[in-house]
Amino acid sequence: MRTKTLLVTAVLGAAGVVGAMAQTVYSVNAVGFVNKTVPAGQFALLANPLKLETNSLIAVLPDVPANTKVYVFDPATQLFSIFTKRTSSFTGTGSDTVRLNPGMGFFVQNVGTADFTVTFVGEVVQGDTIKTDFPAGFSLIASQVPQAGKLETDLKLPAKQNDKAYIYGATGYTILTRRASSWTPSEPQVGVGEGFFFQAVAAGSWTRSFSVNQ
């Protein structure tokens, strides 16, 4: 899966930039955008890395081509809900109420013959208790903070022994397992705006403290 990521912040009263690895910036409030490429005829496992007022389907994905499909996973039922983009809205059961909030992964299917770019626009999530809850078993999650890196070392995912991360790419899933003191075969990494399946041995919370000034 080919992706192109760009995060640019426009701040109130001062200028600054937040890069994929959270470079130093000069303001507290920041908005920006992230571009992700969805290859022709393929799926991409994405996540909304910036918050909007509602995070509705049409607000988060207003410009994807007609007939693009979005797959939203329900950890309670272990099933996907499928939504299809029409000219100016999405169809599918619950399409008006589903939310693509930061911290939530979802699949985007490009049914066309040309690549297209998903542009996420919104505010950088900040605070002392940025929390993503996950259940025991499978969930489709992502970093709420717009950073790229290793899940545990850089992004502070509280992984436990025998937890698994499923990282999706052009050839399918790479499965990585948390052992007693390390990951095998290696620690999983994700980019900005990318989701992953997390198979947890127990329910928990992924909590971060983040500021664009740190």
C-alpha positions as CSV (number, residue, x, y, z in Angstrom):
1,M,0.0,0.0,0.0
2,R,1.5,3.3,-1.1
3,T,0.8,6.2,1.2
4,K,1.8,9.9,1.2
5,T,1.6,11.7,4.5
6,L,1.8,15.4,5.1
7,L,0.8,17.2,8.3
8,V,0.8,21.0,8.3
9,T,-0.5,23.1,11.2
10,A,-1.9,26.6,11.0
11,V,-2.1,28.1,14.5
12,L,-4.0,31.0,15.9
13,G,-1.7,33.9,16.5
14,A,1.6,32.1,15.6
15,A,3.0,29.8,13.0
16,G,4.2,26.3,13.5
17,V,4.5,22.9,12.0
18,V,3.8,19.4,13.4
19,G,5.6,16.7,11.5
20,A,4.9,13.0,11.5
21,M,7.2,12.6,14.5
22,A,5.9,15.7,16.4
23,Q,8.6,18.3,15.7
24,T,8.7,21.4,17.8
25,V,6.0,23.9,17.2
26,Y,5.2,27.3,18.6
27,S,1.5,27.4,19.5
28,V,-1.0,25.5,21.7
29,N,-3.9,25.3,19.3
30,A,-3.2,23.8,15.9
31,V,-5.1,22.7,12.9
32,G,-3.8,21.0,9.8
33,F,-4.2,18.3,7.2
34,V,-2.9,14.8,6.4
35,N,-2.9,13.2,2.9
36,K,-3.1,9.5,2.4
37,T,-3.1,7.8,-1.0
38,V,-5.5,4.9,-1.6
39,P,-4.3,2.8,-4.6
40,A,-6.6,1.9,-7.4
41,G,-8.6,-1.3,-6.9
42,Q,-7.2,-1.7,-3.3
43,F,-8.0,-1.3,0.3
44,A,-6.2,1.1,2.7
45,L,-6.5,0.8,6.5
46,L,-6.7,4.4,7.6
47,A,-7.6,6.5,10.7
48,N,-8.7,10.1,11.1
49,P,-5.7,11.8,12.9
50,L,-7.4,15.2,13.3
51,K,-10.7,16.0,15.1
52,L,-13.7,17.9,13.6
53,E,-16.9,19.1,15.2
54,T,-18.8,15.9,14.4
55,N,-16.3,13.5,12.7
56,S,-19.2,12.2,10.6
57,L,-18.6,10.1,7.5
58,I,-19.3,13.0,5.1
59,A,-17.3,15.5,7.2
60,V,-14.2,13.3,7.4
61,L,-14.4,12.0,3.9
62,P,-16.2,14.7,1.8
63,D,-14.2,14.4,-1.4
64,V,-13.6,10.7,-1.9
65,P,-14.9,9.5,-5.3
66,A,-18.4,8.2,-5.8
67,N,-18.8,4.5,-5.0
68,T,-15.9,4.5,-2.6
69,K,-16.6,2.1,0.3
70,V,-15.8,2.6,3.9
71,Y,-15.7,-0.4,6.3
72,V,-16.3,0.3,10.0
73,F,-15.5,-2.5,12.5
74,D,-17.7,-3.1,15.6
75,P,-15.6,-4.9,18.3
76,A,-18.8,-6.0,20.1
77,T,-20.2,-8.0,17.1
78,Q,-16.8,-8.5,15.4
79,L,-18.5,-7.4,12.1
80,F,-18.0,-4.6,9.6
81,S,-20.7,-2.1,8.6
82,I,-20.2,-1.0,5.0
83,F,-21.0,2.5,3.7
84,T,-20.9,3.7,0.1
85,K,-20.1,7.2,-1.0
86,R,-22.7,8.8,-3.3
87,T,-22.5,12.2,-4.9
88,S,-22.8,14.2,-1.7
89,S,-23.5,11.6,1.1
90,F,-23.0,8.1,2.2
91,T,-25.5,5.2,2.1
92,G,-25.7,2.3,4.5
93,T,-27.4,1.5,7.7
94,G,-26.4,4.1,10.3
95,S,-24.5,6.2,7.8
96,D,-25.9,9.4,9.3
97,T,-24.8,8.6,12.9
98,V,-21.5,6.7,12.5
99,R,-18.5,8.7,13.5
100,L,-14.8,8.3,12.4
101,N,-13.3,9.7,15.6
102,P,-9.6,10.0,16.2
103,G,-8.3,6.7,17.7
104,M,-10.5,4.6,15.4
105,G,-9.3,2.6,12.4
106,F,-11.4,1.9,9.3
107,F,-10.9,0.5,5.8
108,V,-11.4,2.6,2.6
109,Q,-11.9,0.7,-0.6
110,N,-10.9,2.3,-3.9
111,V,-13.2,0.6,-6.5
112,G,-11.9,2.8,-9.3
113,T,-9.0,2.5,-11.8
114,A,-6.9,5.4,-10.5
115,D,-5.3,6.2,-7.2
116,F,-7.0,8.9,-5.1
117,T,-6.0,10.9,-2.1
118,V,-7.9,11.2,1.2
119,T,-7.3,14.5,2.8
120,F,-8.0,14.7,6.6
121,V,-8.5,18.2,7.9
122,G,-9.0,19.2,11.5
123,E,-7.5,20.0,14.9
124,V,-4.6,18.3,16.5
125,V,-5.8,16.3,19.5
126,Q,-4.0,17.5,22.7
127,G,-4.3,17.2,26.4
128,D,-3.2,15.3,29.5
129,T,-5.5,12.3,29.2
130,I,-6.0,11.4,25.5
131,K,-7.7,8.0,25.9
132,T,-8.6,5.2,23.5
133,D,-10.4,2.3,25.2
134,F,-10.1,-1.2,23.7
135,P,-11.8,-4.5,24.6
136,A,-10.3,-7.9,25.1
137,G,-10.1,-9.5,21.6
138,F,-10.0,-7.7,18.3
139,S,-10.5,-4.0,17.9
140,L,-9.6,-1.6,15.0
141,I,-7.7,1.3,16.6
142,A,-5.2,4.0,15.8
143,S,-3.1,6.7,17.5
144,Q,-5.2,9.8,18.3
145,V,-2.0,11.8,18.3
146,P,-0.8,12.6,14.7
147,Q,2.6,10.8,15.1
148,A,4.3,8.0,13.3
149,G,6.5,5.4,15.0
150,K,6.7,2.2,17.0
151,L,3.5,1.4,18.7
152,E,4.9,0.8,22.2
153,T,8.2,2.7,22.3
154,D,7.1,5.8,20.5
155,L,3.3,5.9,20.7
156,K,3.0,4.4,24.2
157,L,0.5,1.6,23.4
158,P,0.2,-0.3,26.7
159,A,0.8,-3.8,25.2
160,K,0.8,-6.9,27.4
161,Q,2.3,-10.3,26.9
162,N,0.6,-12.2,24.0
163,D,-1.1,-9.1,22.6
164,K,-1.0,-9.0,18.8
165,A,-0.9,-6.2,16.3
166,Y,-2.1,-6.8,12.7
167,I,-0.5,-4.2,10.4
168,Y,-2.2,-4.1,6.9
169,G,-0.2,-3.5,3.7
170,A,-0.3,-4.2,0.0
171,T,0.4,-7.9,0.5
172,G,-2.0,-8.4,3.4
173,Y,-1.4,-8.5,7.2
174,T,1.8,-8.6,9.1
175,I,1.2,-10.1,12.5
176,L,3.4,-9.1,15.4
177,T,3.2,-10.5,18.9
178,R,4.2,-8.9,22.2
179,R,6.3,-11.3,24.3
180,A,7.5,-10.9,27.8
181,S,9.9,-8.1,27.1
182,S,9.8,-7.4,23.4
183,W,7.9,-7.9,20.1
184,T,8.4,-10.7,17.7
185,P,9.5,-10.6,14.9
186,S,9.8,-6.9,15.5
187,E,7.9,-4.0,17.1
188,P,5.0,-2.9,14.9
189,Q,5.1,0.6,13.4
190,V,2.4,2.8,11.9
191,G,2.3,6.0,10.0
192,V,0.2,9.1,10.7
193,G,-3.4,8.4,9.7
194,E,-3.0,4.6,9.7
195,G,-5.1,2.1,11.7
196,F,-4.3,-1.4,12.8
197,F,-6.1,-4.4,14.3
198,F,-5.2,-5.0,18.0
199,Q,-5.9,-8.3,19.6
200,A,-5.7,-7.7,23.3
201,V,-5.6,-10.4,26.0
202,A,-7.5,-8.0,28.3
203,A,-9.4,-4.8,27.9
204,G,-7.5,-1.6,28.5
205,S,-7.0,2.0,27.7
206,W,-4.4,3.6,25.5
207,T,-3.7,7.0,27.2
208,R,-1.4,9.7,26.0
209,S,-0.4,13.2,27.2
210,F,0.4,15.4,24.2
211,S,1.0,19.0,23.3
212,V,2.3,20.5,20.1
213,N,4.7,22.4,22.3
214,Q,6.3,19.4,23.9
